[in-house]
Amino acid sequence: MGAISPVTIEAKYYRKDGENFICELCPRGCVLTEGQTGFCGARRVQNGILVANTYGRVSCIAIDPMEKKPLYNYLPRARVFSIGSIGCNMSCRHCQNYAISQSNSGGKRTTYKSPEDILSMCSKEGTASMAFTYNEPGLWFEYIMDITARAPDLRYVMVSNGLLNEAPLKELCNVIDAFNIDLKGFNEDFYMNICGAHLDDVLRSLKIIYDSGAHLELTYLVIPEYNDDMEEIARMSKWVIENLSSDVPLHFTRFHPDNQMVDVPWTPLDTLVNARAVAMSAGLNYVYIGNVMSDGGSDTICPECGSVVIERIGYMVDIIGLDGDRCSNCGRRIHITR
């Protein structure tokens, strides 16, 4: 059974309307009464308040390469202390972490770790950065804010679906240094039918994160016959350029059958190669292929002269053409944080 937090932490974003408690953390806006738990499993009405139900409840701890998040243009070759909990505010049929993200509260073993516990573990590992990942970390809002307040000098990373309301997301942008947001597809039907969410809510979040100045990268899991239309990918790439920047890195990753979509085949390598070519032709400067070995598809290339500045084979990373944050061949500034 999932460990019950020994502390009761009141959720920050909610309001009362008579006997109802309306959660304002994400666009779902769950309306709850005493004893009820929200769709995400991370908010419960208890003794007259809305409680952060998963505060400090840790399901996963690992030391990962930063590239696994994936973040390719942020602290390349760094080791990052990664933690996750349970619950999610989407219902993706293809979710590969469904055992924790779609676990009911109490249905997955967790261990309570206070912010001080987690920071002590991170310090012992000698890592200078921490990632909130694996399930949807936005649901850990209060826990993240408490951790970051206690150790503001660490670098913090968040791997998220982007389904958060404006006010809490802006607060997170004040303490999170880098985000990788899963852009699940680029049409409303896909988001509603496959993920149980609205595309526009996620696009709004991308603008908020980019405008905040935090480092932002996007991941697009390419699912055969669902979101692999090249015209749609071209439209998505154009939207990123027009609303964010041509320097925002984009990762096309390979789908493998899982969860409720075990009858869908693996993404062909050619599809990923074509998607990368479409995005680069649209004008994106840093486009990658992930979850599969490819010839140069994971390398960081100078947009000016085409030189490889960072070479990657899996999680083996070799910085071969950078002088600080500039291409050592032509001097072009590379959009990268080292």
TORGU-367559 format. One record per residue (C-alpha): residue number from 1; residue in three letters; z, x, y. Coordinates in steps of 0.2 Angstrom, whole numbers. Example, Ala and Ser with C-alpha at 12.3 -4.5 7.8 and 13.67 -1.06 7.14 Angstrom:
PT  num  residuo     pz     px     py
PT    1      ALA     39     62    -22
PT    2      SER     36     68     -5
//
This chain:
PT  num  residuo     pz     px     py
PT    1      MET      0      0      0
PT    2      GLY     -3      6     18
PT    3      ALA     12     13     26
PT    4      ILE     20      2     39
PT    5      SER     23     11     56
PT    6      PRO     41     14     59
PT    7      VAL     38     10     77
PT    8      THR     32     -6     85
PT    9      ILE     19     -2     99
PT   10      GLU     13    -16    110
PT   11      ALA     -6    -16    112
PT   12      LYS    -11    -13    130
PT   13      TYR    -26    -24    132
PT   14      TYR    -23    -42    129
PT   15      ARG    -17    -58    138
PT   16      LYS     -8    -74    133
PT   17      ASP    -15    -92    135
PT   18      GLY     -1   -104    129
PT   19      GLU      2   -100    111
PT   20      ASN    -14    -89    110
PT   21      PHE    -15    -71    111
PT   22      ILE    -32    -65    117
PT   23      CYS    -36    -47    113
PT   24      GLU    -46    -38    126
PT   25      LEU    -49    -21    118
PT   26      CYS    -67    -25    112
PT   27      PRO    -80    -38    115
PT   28      ARG    -75    -48    100
PT   29      GLY    -60    -55    110
PT   30      CYS    -51    -61     95
PT   31      VAL    -39    -76     98
PT   32      LEU    -24    -75     88
PT   33      THR     -7    -84     86
PT   34      GLU     10    -78     79
PT   35      GLY      8    -69     63
PT   36      GLN    -11    -67     63
PT   37      THR    -21    -51     63
PT   38      GLY    -38    -48     72
PT   39      PHE    -55    -45     64
PT   40      CYS    -52    -26     65
PT   41      GLY    -36    -26     56
PT   42      ALA    -28    -15     70
PT   43      ARG    -21    -29     81
PT   44      ARG     -7    -41     75
PT   45      VAL      4    -54     84
PT   46      GLN     22    -50     80
PT   47      ASN     38    -57     88
PT   48      GLY     29    -63    103
PT   49      ILE     18    -48    107
PT   50      LEU      1    -41    102
PT   51      VAL      5    -25     91
PT   52      ALA     -5    -10     89
PT   53      ASN     -5    -13     70
PT   54      THR    -12      4     64
PT   55      TYR     -3     15     77
PT   56      GLY      0     32     68
PT   57      ARG     -6     26     51
PT   58      VAL    -17     40     45
PT   59      SER    -29     38     30
PT   60      CYS    -39     55     32
PT   61      ILE    -35     72     38
PT   62      ALA    -48     87     37
PT   63      ILE    -54    103     45
PT   64      ASP    -72    100     49
PT   65      PRO    -86    110     57
PT   66      MET    -90    102     73
PT   67      GLU   -108    100     67
PT   68      LYS   -102     87     54
PT   69      LYS    -97     74     68
PT   70      PRO   -112     77     71
PT   71      LEU   -111     86     88
PT   72      TYR   -124    100     89
PT   73      ASN   -124    103    108
PT   74      TYR   -105    104    109
PT   75      LEU    -94    119    104
PT   76      PRO   -107    125     91
PT   77      ARG    -98    133     76
PT   78      ALA    -81    127     81
PT   79      ARG    -68    120     68
PT   80      VAL    -61    103     73
PT   81      PHE    -45     95     66
PT   82      SER    -51     78     61
PT   83      ILE    -41     62     58
PT   84      GLY    -44     44     54
PT   85      SER    -35     28     51
PT   86      ILE    -41     11     44
PT   87      GLY    -51     -4     51
PT   88      CYS    -67     -7     61
PT   89      ASN    -73    -20     73
PT   90      MET    -90    -20     66
PT   91      SER    -95    -26     48
PT   92      CYS   -109    -15     44
PT   93      ARG   -117    -19     27
PT   94      HIS   -122     -1     25
PT   95      CYS   -106      8     30
PT   96      GLN   -102     23     20
PT   97      ASN    -84     24     24
PT   98      TYR    -81      6     20
PT   99      ALA    -66     10      9
PT  100      ILE    -56     14     25
PT  101      SER    -66      5     39
PT  102      GLN    -67    -12     30
PT  103      SER    -50    -10     22
PT  104      ASN    -38    -24     25
PT  105      SER    -21    -19     33
PT  106      GLY    -10    -13     19
PT  107      GLY    -24    -12      7
PT  108      LYS    -27      7      9
PT  109      ARG    -14     20      7
PT  110      THR    -10     28     24
PT  111      THR      4     39     30
PT  112      TYR     13     38     46
PT  113      LYS     11     53     58
PT  114      SER     19     53     75
PT  115      PRO      9     61     89
PT  116      GLU     20     76     88
PT  117      ASP     17     77     69
PT  118      ILE     -2     77     72
PT  119      LEU     -1     90     86
PT  120      SER     10    101     76
PT  121      MET     -2    100     61
PT  122      CYS    -17    104     72
PT  123      SER     -8    119     80
PT  124      LYS     -4    126     62
PT  125      GLU    -22    125     58
PT  126      GLY    -26    135     73
PT  127      THR    -40    123     79
PT  128      ALA    -42    120     98
PT  129      SER    -50    103     96
PT  130      MET    -46     87     88
PT  131      ALA    -58     73     82
PT  132      PHE    -54     54     80
PT  133      THR    -66     49     67
PT  134      TYR    -70     42     49
PT  135      ASN    -66     23     54
PT  136      GLU    -68     16     71
PT  137      PRO    -56     26     82
PT  138      GLY    -57     15     97
PT  139      LEU    -44      4     88
PT  140      TRP    -32     18     89
PT  141      PHE    -32     17    108
PT  142      GLU    -13     18    111
PT  143      TYR    -11     32     98
PT  144      ILE    -26     42    106
PT  145      MET    -19     40    123
PT  146      ASP     -1     46    117
PT  147      ILE     -8     61    108
PT  148      THR    -19     67    122
PT  149      ALA     -5     65    135
PT  150      ARG      6     76    125
PT  151      ALA     -7     90    123
PT  152      PRO    -20     89    137
PT  153      ASP    -27    106    135
PT  154      LEU    -34    102    118
PT  155      ARG    -53     97    117
PT  156      TYR    -54     79    110
PT  157      VAL    -69     72    101
PT  158      MET    -72     53     97
PT  159      VAL    -85     47     84
PT  160      SER    -87     29     87
PT  161      ASN    -98     13     86
PT  162      GLY    -96     11    105
PT  163      LEU    -90     -7    103
PT  164      LEU    -76     -7    117
PT  165      ASN    -73    -16    133
PT  166      GLU    -76     -7    149
PT  167      ALA    -58     -4    155
PT  168      PRO    -51      4    139
PT  169      LEU    -67     14    137
PT  170      LYS    -66     21    154
PT  171      GLU    -48     26    150
PT  172      LEU    -54     35    135
PT  173      CYS    -67     44    145
PT  174      ASN    -53     51    155
PT  175      VAL    -46     60    140
PT  176      ILE    -60     62    127
PT  177      ASP    -72     77    130
PT  178      ALA    -86     73    119
PT  179      PHE    -92     57    110
PT  180      ASN   -104     54     96
PT  181      ILE   -110     36     96
PT  182      ASP   -118     27     82
PT  183      LEU   -133     18     89
PT  184      LYS   -136      7     74
PT  185      GLY   -153      1     78
PT  186      PHE   -163     -5     93
PT  187      ASN   -165    -24     91
PT  188      GLU   -152    -38     92
PT  189      ASP   -156    -46     76
PT  190      PHE   -152    -29     67
PT  191      TYR   -136    -28     76
PT  192      MET   -131    -46     72
PT  193      ASN   -137    -47     54
PT  194      ILE   -132    -30     48
PT  195      CYS   -118    -24     59
PT  196      GLY   -110    -41     66
PT  197      ALA   -111    -35     84
PT  198      HIS   -122    -36     99
PT  199      LEU   -134    -22    104
PT  200      ASP   -131    -24    123
PT  201      ASP   -112    -21    121
PT  202      VAL   -116     -4    114
PT  203      LEU   -129      0    127
PT  204      ARG   -117     -4    141
PT  205      SER   -104      8    133
PT  206      LEU   -117     22    132
PT  207      LYS   -120     20    151
PT  208      ILE   -101     21    154
PT  209      ILE    -99     36    144
PT  210      TYR   -113     45    151
PT  211      ASP   -108     41    169
PT  212      SER    -91     47    166
PT  213      GLY    -97     65    163
PT  214      ALA    -91     66    145
PT  215      HIS   -103     75    133
PT  216      LEU   -113     62    123
PT  217      GLU   -123     63    108
PT  218      LEU   -131     49     98
PT  219      THR   -133     46     79
PT  220      TYR   -147     34     72
PT  221      LEU   -145     31     54
PT  222      VAL   -163     27     48
PT  223      ILE   -163     13     35
PT  224      PRO   -180     10     26
PT  225      GLU   -188     -7     31
PT  226      TYR   -173    -11     42
PT  227      ASN   -173      0     58
PT  228      ASP   -187     13     54
PT  229      ASP   -201      5     64
PT  230      MET   -208     19     75
PT  231      GLU   -212      8     90
PT  232      GLU   -194      2     90
PT  233      ILE   -189     21     89
PT  234      ALA   -200     25    104
PT  235      ARG   -193     10    114
PT  236      MET   -175     17    110
PT  237      SER   -180     34    115
PT  238      LYS   -187     28    132
PT  239      TRP   -171     18    135
PT  240      VAL   -161     34    132
PT  241      ILE   -172     44    145
PT  242      GLU   -172     30    158
PT  243      ASN   -154     25    157
PT  244      LEU   -145     41    151
PT  245      SER   -155     57    151
PT  246      SER   -168     67    142
PT  247      ASP   -155     79    138
PT  248      VAL   -144     68    127
PT  249      PRO   -145     74    109
PT  250      LEU   -151     62     96
PT  251      HIS   -148     63     78
PT  252      PHE   -159     54     65
PT  253      THR   -149     54     49
PT  254      ARG   -154     50     31
PT  255      PHE   -148     34     23
PT  256      HIS   -141     33      6
PT  257      PRO   -138     17     -4
PT  258      ASP   -120     11     -2
PT  259      ASN   -108     -3      1
PT  260      GLN   -118    -19      1
PT  261      MET   -135    -11      3
PT  262      VAL   -136     -1    -14
PT  263      ASP   -153     -9    -17
PT  264      VAL   -161      0     -2
PT  265      PRO   -169     17     -6
PT  266      TRP   -165     33      2
PT  267      THR   -174     37     18
PT  268      PRO   -190     47     15
PT  269      LEU   -190     64     23
PT  270      ASP   -207     60     31
PT  271      THR   -199     45     40
PT  272      LEU   -186     56     48
PT  273      VAL   -199     69     53
PT  274      ASN   -209     56     61
PT  275      ALA   -195     48     70
PT  276      ARG   -190     65     77
PT  277      ALA   -208     68     83
PT  278      VAL   -209     51     91
PT  279      ALA   -193     54    100
PT  280      MET   -198     71    106
PT  281      SER   -215     65    111
PT  282      ALA   -206     52    122
PT  283      GLY   -197     66    131
PT  284      LEU   -181     69    123
PT  285      ASN   -176     87    123
PT  286      TYR   -164     89    108
PT  287      VAL   -168     79     93
PT  288      TYR   -161     82     76
PT  289      ILE   -163     77     58
PT  290      GLY   -147     76     47
PT  291      ASN   -140     72     30
PT  292      VAL   -155     81     22
PT  293      MET   -162     99     22
PT  294      SER   -177    101     33
PT  295      ASP   -188    115     40
PT  296      GLY   -181    117     57
PT  297      GLY   -176     99     59
PT  298      SER   -158    104     63
PT  299      ASP   -162    118     75
PT  300      THR   -159    118     94
PT  301      ILE   -175    122    103
PT  302      CYS   -177    127    121
PT  303      PRO   -186    113    130
PT  304      GLU   -195    126    141
PT  305      CYS   -202    139    129
PT  306      GLY   -200    132    112
PT  307      SER   -189    146    106
PT  308      VAL   -175    143     93
PT  309      VAL   -159    145    101
PT  310      ILE   -147    139     87
PT  311      GLU   -153    139     69
PT  312      ARG   -144    128     57
PT  313      ILE   -145    127     38
PT  314      GLY   -133    113     33
PT  315      TYR   -117    118     41
PT  316      MET   -122    136     42
PT  317      VAL   -125    139     61
PT  318      ASP   -132    155     69
PT  319      ILE   -133    156     88
PT  320      ILE   -148    167     90
PT  321      GLY   -156    164    107
PT  322      LEU   -142    160    119
PT  323      ASP   -136    170    134
PT  324      GLY   -121    159    139
PT  325      ASP   -129    142    141
PT  326      ARG   -147    149    144
PT  327      CYS   -161    152    133
PT  328      SER   -161    171    131
PT  329      ASN   -181    171    131
PT  330      CYS   -185    161    146
PT  331      GLY   -169    158    155
PT  332      ARG   -169    139    154
PT  333      ARG   -152    131    155
PT  334      ILE   -148    123    139
PT  335      HIS   -138    107    138
PT  336      ILE   -124    114    128
PT  337      THR   -105    116    129
PT  338      ARG    -99    132    122
//
